[in-house]
């Protein structure tokens, strides 16, 4: 989004300075790219149909054009900061990317860990809304990871959704899982499991 917005600004600016500013308040970050347009009547160029605007909308953000009283133009990106994180602990990076695509536009960002050790560290640091956990990982037993998450004070209340080819909901729930999603994961199954 930023590269596209900068490219638009550079194409629309006359030679000189291009300023980039960042203002962050009340959960929204505003990134502005300000430049002087070429001489002539100011034109309010629409960015609504640009690639950058489309990408921004998919993230729940807004990209707009502004013209200041001094004639300078700005492209402003309003990006809501997201507090909710879904942590995916799975040795398959493709699943992490798939889950991220499934959740685009749902107000939740995805953080991924491809090892149990990294997953436990991120679970403590990120305070995720939920954890999607694989039980068949080469470096650790997912059931043990689940028990560690349940007994650690920082993660004991975080919902853990077991996501595995092993479809044993009774065992998963007896060890503290909030829900079970079988692999291959469908978008509908994932969204159902994430609903409170």
Beta strands, then each sheet from edge to edge (+ up, - down):
strand 1: 13-25
strand 2: 28-37
strand 3: 62-67
strand 4: 72-80
strand 5: 85-89
strand 6: 109-113
strand 7: 130-133
strand 8: 136-137
strand 9: 140-141
strand 10: 159-164
strand 11: 179-182
sheet 1: 1+ 2- 4+ 3-
sheet 2: 6+ 5+ 7+ 10+ 11+
sheet 3: 8+ 9-
end
